[in-house]
Amino acid sequence: MTRNVRAIAFDLDNTLWDVEPVLQRAEARLYEWLRAESPRITAALSPEDMRRAREALARSEPHQAHDFTYLRTAALAAHAREHGYGEDLAPRAFEVFLAARCEVELFPDVRPALARLARRYRLGTLSNGNADLDRIGLGDAFQVSLNARQIGAAKPERRVFERLSDALGVAPGELWYVGDDPHLDVAAARAAGLGTVWVNRRAHRWPEGQPPADLTVVDLTELAHALGT
């Protein structure tokens, strides 16, 4: 099953790190910054109100719905206008969010397993999110790092996986995609012709009626072992 594999690519959030506490901290830090820099915004809007504004923006501009950076920055600019601040507030506020967004704690298996896999395979990443691997200190581990904003589309669209395989210089059938989401990662990658690996760190049940991944592992150490590295 692994004879033709030449490259391996990874989802990021909940595959290489636990994202929920990261996002909670980033949202809290952004809101506290806004409270200090633009108190009229936080006096009028709760974090939940701001989340709903981003969701409404995504519905009104579906061609931008894949781009979380755009949605957050544009929504912040609108809040600034509505409450008497300059739109230059938006990129400054987003930088506060992004800095916290990139303060992640890698799962302990990640760095050792990537080092093992890199001896034999080209490595890449593909994410719908906007984490910055260079800021995280993981950029050098991968030959290719792509996200939805760069591509102009998001998983589960087939073209994001086609772009990934092109960037890695391999055919889809020579590329395995590794992720935690049975639908966005496994089913979508399979539909694009990639091999699939489900990382099931939390002992979830596989969705009933959905074909399984080519390989299921509990962490990247098990993946490296399965691939003989």
Secondary structure, DSSP 8 states (H G I E B T S, - for coil): --TT--EEEE--BTTTB-HHHHHHHHHHHHHHHHHHH-HHHHHH--HHHHHHHHHHHHHH-GGGTT-HHHHHHHHHHHHHHHTT--TTHHHHHHHHHHHHHT---B-TTHHHHHHHHHTTSEEEEEESS---HHHHT-GGG-SEEEEHHHHT--TT-HHHHHHHHHHHTS-GGGEEEEES-IIIIIIHHHHTT-EEEEE-TT-----TTS---SEEESSHHHHHHHTT-
